């Protein structure tokens, strides 16, 4: 209806809507209308009816569209004739979200205590970009026309947010979390990454600035109105605007600040400091003296409650120092600050005395920061390893152990001879520390040696006397080497690297403990585990051997076959993780060696034999695996049981894995013949699937490629 009637037959479509009820449109229909208006607004026909259809949408309840859709329509109001609707759309798009979060605290909660929560008020994060675009394209260019309506909406939103937070004890008595989150009303580097709610602060500030240009008396009225509100954000906005109000003299503004006792009001300190910096240079001598008298008198009783005398003097020191810093040519300010420095010789101004809070930012610190790489490489590697051994775990970053360890990969990549020396020295010194071997193996993983240097590297790592932590970390390096298409291990040395891989199993992986930690994603855990890396290395080597043979290989050759069997039957943590990787490749292994796959891999998927093992292997298969006719009948009972367990939540992470199951079920329908509905397993699976997974199942067959099924005609039949 939208595609064919909206642009060219609006009267007919409107008549139909009128008969059915103009305020009860289906949300999906509203979404289609919104999409056409927002994305095709400049197309012939659509721009002409744009205002009409926005009015139709505004006749619906506000929740018919998400806030980001209202914001997108607002950004599209640049279309001729749509501007009068902008304020109403702005009101819809800026409706507040009340968010309930877990309360974070340093205090330890008892097991019987109900975890506390806290309330926050935000705008819709998804609408932020479109609101920003709407401001630039529609609102700001037309601010003189729109300001009266926008000002009321923004003021109402800020007061509404404050009222909500007061009711839930998140604001009051001078405390306002929405205000604290904003460093300065004036654009400031500290607010480079604003919260979504701060959009309203910027809009309110710019509305008053527009009034100060086009209707200054209206701006003054807003300033006094906001100053009277018991809402910190509005008072800060008012003081910021007061500093530039053209209808008031500097003397009047300063007198207003003194009468309202704003100088030491900490909730509005940033804007008061901003105002003084703007005003002071233009003040006469009498007003300057009056200002310093008020400052030297200090905060009143309410403002200094729960503060000792030193705190009061510190407040005075900062304010006088700020003025002197802003106008260094003023003799009065200079002498006043000199007196303060004489009275408090140990005090000094911070970098940002005007801000309640200030952070210096963040940045990336390179591994080995502060280390002289050239000097280190000119000394024996043993000296650097000894330095790591004596380095403290905390303290200055440049001297910490973790910083020195992280420099090892860079050092090794810069000098292969030094890297070989480091490997040899670490073995001779008997280093057992996992962090040292982790970074040494990371160094080997990333090196790009010449063919001659490869022989040095393989010779030095092929050392049975190396400690177990080295062999525990090395599989990740071997896997990375096996994946290289260029600059990899030369063909002549691959047999030796295979020996090193088998040594990793014998020296470390065969006996490493099984982790008791539960997971919702066994495949991800396996990929990042030494046992998973070892299994991947073996499969990569098998693939390389298969591709290098002119004729088809007869099964899986030794010693890779024996190594895979050891993983499958291993009782260690590495055995668990390796099985996940192997199970994910069951179709490929069956194509290479059906006997091995039937005897060793297929039983891994049996829930009755071992439920935990089956869960792990189905995780791997559902993420990575594919079906083929030879394996379907053997795996189908386990797959049906997997569907049942996901539906009953016996299996972890049922939502994510359930979607995977829907994809596999769709693929199975295309593999198993022309009438899958005749098979009991399909109806059984569909009945037990969660509703959202049934939806995925319905649409997936149309997305599958024809090569994924045994018949293109069968695919088209299922799509139909």
N, C-alpha and C positions, 0 to 999 in steps of 0.2 A: 504493500500500500504506500509506504513512504517513498520507495524508489520510483514508482510509476505515477503517483498522483500528487505528491506534495508540491512539486515545482510547477506543474502544468495544469493541475485540476484541483487547486486548493478549495474553491467553493464547494465542489462535490464532496470532497473529503470532510470539510468542516460540517456540511449538512449531516453527513453520516455520524460524525462525532456528537453533534447536537442531539440527534435522536437517541443515541445510546447513553448519553450522560457526559457532559463535557469535563466533569471533575473526577472521572473514574477511569482514566486511561490505564491500560496495562503498563507496568514498569518497562517491559521489553519494548513496547511500542514507543514509550517516551524516550527510551534510549536511542532507538532508531531515528526519531525526529531530531533529537539532540545531535547525533552524529552527522546527519545530513546538514544541519544548520552550521555546526562548528567547523566541519572539514570541507564543505562545498559552498561556503557562504558567498564566494565571488563568482560562482557559476551562474550562467544565464538562467533566470527564473527563480533561483533560490534566494538571491539577494533581495528580490522584490517582495517576497513573502516572509522574509526573515523576521521582521517585527511581529507579524501576525502570529507566527507559530511560537515565538518566545512567549507571547501572551497566553497562548493555549497551554504551554508547559507551566507557566506561572499560576495558572488556574488549578493545577494539581497540588496535592500536599507536597511539602518541601522534600519529603523522603522518597518521592517518586524517582529522583535522580540523586546520585551521590554529590557531595559538595564540590568535588573536582569538576563534575560536569557543569554545574552552575557557574563555576569559575571560568571554564572554557567558553561557555556562552558569553560571559561578561567580556572576555578578551576579544570575542568576535563582534562586539557592539560597535566597532568602527564602521560597520555597514551603515549606509545612509538611512536615517529614520529610526535607528535603534537606540540612540543615545538616551532618550527619556526612560528607557528600561534599565539603564546601567545601575542606578542606585538600588532598585529592587533586587536585581541579580546579585549585587554586592552584599546585600543583607542576607540573602540565601547562602551565598558562598562562604560567608564568615560566621555562620552559626558555630557556637562553641562545642568542643568535644570535652566531656568530662572523662578523665582517664583514671583508673584505679590501679596503682602500682604497689608492688611489695615495698614496704618501708625498710630502708637500709640503715643499719645502726652498728656502732662499735660494741654495744652490749650483747652479751651472749644470751640467746633465748633458751629457756628450759624446754625439754621435750614435750611437756604438757601444755606449754603456752601457745595460744593461737597467734601465729605470726601477724604483726600489725601491718596495716596498709596505709597508703597515703593517696590523697586525691591531687590530681593536676588538671589544669585547664589549658587546652591547646586549640589551635585551628587544625583543620584537616591537613596532614602532611602532604597527602597526594595532591592537594589543591594549591600548594605553595607556588609552584612554577607558573601555573596559569594565572594566579592572582598577581604575581609579579609582572607577567606580560600584560595583564589587564591594566595595571597601574601605568605602565609605560605607553601603551597604545591608546587607551581610552580615557582613563580617569585623570591622569596628570595633565594632558593637553587641554582638558575641558574643566579643569578645577574651578575656575571662577563661576561656572554654571552649576556645577554639581556639589560644591563645598557645603551649602546649607544642609542638604540631606545627608551627605557623607559624615559631616561632623556629628550629627545626632546619632547616627548608627555607631560610629567609632566610640563616642563617649558612652553610649549604652553598653557596648560590648565590654569595655574596660571595667565599668562599674559592675556589670553582671558577673564577670570573672572574679572580681574582688569579693562580691557578695557570696558567691559559691564557696570560695576558699575560706571566708570567715565562718560560714555555717559549719564547715567540717574542721574547724580549728587549725587551718593552715595559714591564716592571715589575721592581723589585728594588733593593736598596741604598737603601731609603728613598724610592724614586720609585714612585708609583702613579698612572697617568693617571685611573683612576676616582675617586680621592680628590681629585686636583687639580681635576677638573671640578666639584666640589661646594665652594662657598665656606664654608658653615657647616652643621653638623648641625642646629642650631637654625634654625627658619624665618627666612629673611633675604631682603631685597629683591634681593640679588645673584643669588639662585636663583629668580627669578620665572619663568624659562623653562627648566625642568629637562630634562636628558637623560632618556630613557626608563628607563635603569638606576637613576636616582635614586629611583624608586618603591620599590625594595627598601630604600634607606637610610631613607626615611620610615617604612616598615613596621617595620623593625628598631628604630628609635627609639621608636615608639609601643608596640611590644610590651614593651620594658623599662619604659616609663612605666606601662603597665598592671600589670606585675608589682610595681612599686614601690608601687602602691596596694593590690593584692589579695594579693600574695605577696612582700613585700619581701626576704626571705632568698633566694628564688629569683632575684630581680633582682641581688642582690649576687654570687651565684655566677656569673651570666652576665657581669657586669662583670669579675670576676677572670679568667674564661675568655677573654674577648675581649682583655683587656690583655696576656695571655701570647701571643697569636697574632702571627705576623710578617706581619700584614695591616693596612696603615695605616687602611683604612676601619673595621675592627672596633675598632682602638685608639681612633680618634676617637669612635666611638659609645660606647665604654666610658667615656671621660673625660667626655663630655657627660652621661652618666647618673650618673657619680660625683658631679657637682656637686649632685645632688638625691637622693642615696641616703639614705633615712630611717634605715637601721640603723647609719650611721656618723656620728660627730660631725664638726664642721668641722675640729677639730684633727687628727683621724685622717686626714681627706681630704687636708689640707695636708701632713702628714708622709708620706703615701703618694706624693704628687707629688714631694716632695723626694727620697725614697729611690729612686724610679724615674727621677730626673733628667729630669723632664718639662718644667721651666720653659723650657729653651732648645732643646727638640726641635722643629725647624721643621716637621716633617711633621704634627705635631698642634697647632701653635701656636694656631689659632683656638679650639679647644676648651679649651686651657689658659687662654687669656685669658678665655674665657667662664666657666670655673670660678672663676678669681680674682675676677672681677667679682661672681659670686654669693656667694663665701665671705668675702671680706675684711672686710666690715662686721661680721660676727659673730665674728671672731677675737679672742682675748684679746691683751693687750699682749705676752706672752712669745712667742706664735706669730707676731705681726707682726714682732717683732725678728728672730726666726729666719728668717722669709721674706725679709726685706730682706738679711740676711747672705748667704743663698744666692744672691740675685739679684746682689748686688754682687761676689760671687766670680766671676760670669760663667760662660759655658759651659765644659764640661769639654773635654778634649783631643779626643775623638771629635767632639763637636758643633762645635768651632771649627776643625777641620781645613780647610785651604785658605782660611782667613779671616785677614785682617790684624788688627792691634790696634784700628784704627778701627772695623771691622765689629763686633768684640766689644763695644766701648763703645757702639756704636749699638744693639745688641740690649739691653743693660742700660738705656740711656736710654729706649727704647720701653716696656719692661716696667714700669719705675718710673713713667713718665708715665701709662701706662694705669691703674695702681692709683690714683694721685693724682687722675686725672680721674674715676674711678668713685666715690671717696669724698673729695670736696674738704674735708670737715670734719675729716679725720684729721690732727692736727699732725705725726705721724711721716712720713706719706706726703708731706705738703706740704713738709716740710723736706728730705726725701731728694730730691724732684724739683727743689727750688730749688738744691740743691748740684749736681745734674746740669746744670741750665741755666747755672749759673755756670761750670762746667767746659767746657761746649760752647755758647757764646752764639749760634752761628749755626744750631743745630739746633732743630727744632720737630716736634711730633707731626703726622702726616698725619691725614686725616679718618677713616680706618679702619685704625689700626695693628694691629688684630687679624687682618686678612685677609692672606693671601698675595698675592692679586691683587684689584684693585678697579677697576671701570669706572663712569664717571659716568652711563652711559645714553646715549640718543640721542633726537633729536627733529627735527621738520621746521623747516627754516630758510626763511622766506618769501623769494621773489625780491626782490632789492633791499634785503636786511636792512641796517639802519643808515642808509638813505638818507632824507632829508627830502623826501617826495614833493611836498608843497605848495610848498616853496621852489623845487624844481626846475621845477615847472610854471609858476612865475612868472617864470622866466628863459627866454631864447631856447633852443630845442632845440639850436642849434649849440654852445652852451657845454657841454651834457651830452655831446654826441658827442665834443667835444674832450677832456673828462674821461675818456671810455672809451679814447680813443686813447693817453693817457698813463698809464693805470692798469696796475699790475704784474700779471703772470699768477699770481703767488703772493704769500704774505704774509698779512696780516690779511684775513679773509673779507670784511669790509665794504668794503675798498678794492680788492679784486681785480676784474680786468676781467670775469670770467665773472659775478660778482654784479651788476655795473652793467649789463651787457648784458641779463641776465635781467629787469631792471626795466623794460625798454622796453615790453613788452606792457601792463603795468599802467598805466604813464604814459599810453600812447596811448589806452587805454580810458577814462581819467578825463577826457581833454580832447581832443576831435577836432581843434580848431584847432591845438593843440600837436602832434598826430600828423601833420597835414598839413605843418606847419612842419618837423618832423623828417624826413619823407620828402624834402621839397624841399632841406633843408640837406645831407642825406647825399649827394644827387646832385650838388649844387654843390661840395661838398668833395671829390668824386671818391673816396669811400670804396669800397674794393674788398674789404674784409674780410667773409668769408662769415658769421662769427658775428653781426656787426651786422645784416646784411640778413636773416639767419634770424629774429632776434627782431623786427625791424620787420615782416616778413611775418606772423609769429605775432600781432603786435598788430593788423594789418589783419584777420586771420582772425576775431578774437574781438570786434571792435567792433560796436556796435549803434546805428548813426547814424539820424538822421531822414532823410526823403526829400531835403531840401535839402542835408544833409551828405553824402549819397551822391554827389551831383553833384561836390562838392569832392574826394571821395576818388577817384572814377573819373578825374577830370581830372588829378589829380596823379600817379596811377600810369600813366596813358597817356602815357608820356614815352620816346620812342625813345632819348634820350640817357642814360637810366639805365644803370648798369653791368651786366655779365653776371651777377654773383652775385645781383642782385635778381631778374632774370628766371628764374634757376634755382630760387629759393625760392618765387616767386609762385604756381606752379600749384597747390600745396597749398591756398593761400588761395582761389583761384578755385574749386577743387573744393568747398571748405567752403561758400562763398557759394551755389554752384549747388544744394547739398543743403538749403538752408534752406527751410522751409515758411512761416516768418514772418520779418519784418524783413530780407528779402533785398533784392537789388539790384532797384530799380524796373524795370518792363518797358521804360520809355523809355530806359534806360541799358544794356540787355543787348547791343545791337549793339556798343557801345563796349567792353564787357568781352570780347566775342568778339575784337575787334581786339587787345586786350591779350594774350589767350591766344595768338593767332597770332604776336604779337610775341615771346612767350616762346620759341616754337619757333625762330623766326628768329634771335634774339639769343643763345640759350644752349643750347637742347636739341638742335638739329640737329647740333651739332658736339661735344657732350660725349663723352668717351672711353668705350669699352666696358670694363667692369670684368672683370678676369681672375679675380676671386674666385668660387669655386664655391659653389653653394647646393643645399640639399635641398628648397627650397620657393620656386620661382620666383614664384608668385603673391604670397606675403607680401612678397618683395623688391620686386615691381612696385608693390604697394599703397603702399609706403613710399618710392618713388622719384619724383622730379619727372616723369619720363616717364610713369609710371603715373598720376599725378595729372592730367597734361595729357590723357591719353586718357580718363580717367573724366569730366573736365569736358566734353569734346566729346560723349560719349555721354549725359551728363545734359542737355546743351543740346539734343541731338537728340530726346530723350524729351520735353522741355518743348515744343519746337516741334510735335512730333507731337500732343501732348495739346491744344495751343492751337488746332489747326486743326479746323474743323468737319467738313471732308471728309478722306478718307484722303490722305496726302501721296504724291506720285508719286516714290518713291525718296528717297535721302538728298540734301538740298539743299546747294548750295554756300553758304559755303566749307567747311562741315563735311566734305563728301565729300572734297574736296581735301586737307584736313588729315589725315584718316584714311589716305588713300593715302600721304601723305608719311611717316607713322609706319610703315606696313607696309613700305615700301621703304627706310626710313632705315637708315643703317649706324652710328648712334651708340648709346650706352648707353641714351638715352631711347627710341630707336626699338625696341630690344630689349624694354624694360619695357612700353612702350605696346602692342606686339604681344600680350603676354601678356593684357592687359586686354581687348583687342579680340577675341582668339580665344575668351575665356571667354564672350562674348556672341554667338557665331556664330548660334545659333538665332534670337535676337531680331533681329539684323541681317538674316538671311535673310527673316524675315517682313516687314520694312520694304522691303528692296531685294534681291530674289533675285539679280539680275545682279551687283550689287556683291559679295555674299557668295560667289557661285560663282567670280567672277574673282579676287577679292583675298584673301578670308579662308580659303576651303577649302584652297588650296595650302599654307598655313602648317603644316598638320598632316602633311605628307608627309615621312616619315623619309628616304626616298631623296634628296629634293631638298636637305635641310639638316637633319642629325640634331640639332644643338644647338637650332635654331629649333623643330623639332618637339617636342623635349623640353619647351621652355619653354611652348609653346602647349598641349600636352596637360596640363601641370601646371595651367594656368589653367582649361582646360575641365573636367578631372576634379574640381576643387574647386568651381567656380561654374556650369558648363555644364549644359544639359538637352538631351534628344533630341526630335526631331520627325520625322515621316515624310520630309519633303523633304530632310533632311540625312543621314539614316542611311546610305544606300548610298554616298554620297561619302566619309563619314568612316570607314566600317567597316574598310577595309584598314589605315588608320593605327591604328585602335583595336586591331585584332588584333595588329599589330606591337608596340604598346605593352604588351599583355599578355605577349607573348613576352619583351620586354626586361626587364620587371619580374621575371618568373620566373627569368631568367638573370642578374639583378642587373647588367645593363648600364645600367640606369636607376637614379639615386640614390634613396635613401629608399624602397626597394621595399616595406617593411612598411606604412607609412602610405598610400602611393599604391595599394598592392595592395588595400587595403580599399575605397578609392574605386572602383577598377576593378570590384570585385565588385558594388558598388551599381549602377554603370552597366550592367553585364552583365545584372543582374536586370531593370533597366528596359527594356533592349533586347529581352529575351525577351517582355515584355508588349506591346511595340510592333510586333513583326515578324510576328505571325500566330499561328495556333492550334497549330502544331506546330514550335516552334523547334528541337527535337531533330533535325528533318530537315535543318537547315542545317549544313554542314560547319564554318562559322566558330564556332558555339557549342561543338561537341565539341572543336574545336581549342583554343579558349580555355580550356575547363574542364581539358583535359589539361595545358596549360602553366601553369596557375595553381598557386601555392603551396597547400599543404594548408589552412593557416589561412584563406586567402582563399576556398577552396571552401566552407568552413563558413559564412563570411559570405554567400556567394552563395545557399546553401541557405535561409537564414532570411530574407533580405531581401525576396523577393516578398511574403511575408505581411505585411510592414510597410508596403508601398507603398500609397498612397491610390489609390482606383479612378480618380480623375481623371488619374493619371499613365500610364494606358494607354488603348488604343483600345477596350477592351471590358471591362466589369465581369465578364461571364461568363468571359472568358479569364483574368482575375485569379483567380477562384475555382477554375478548372480547374487552374491552376498551384499554388495553395495545396493543393488536394487531392492 
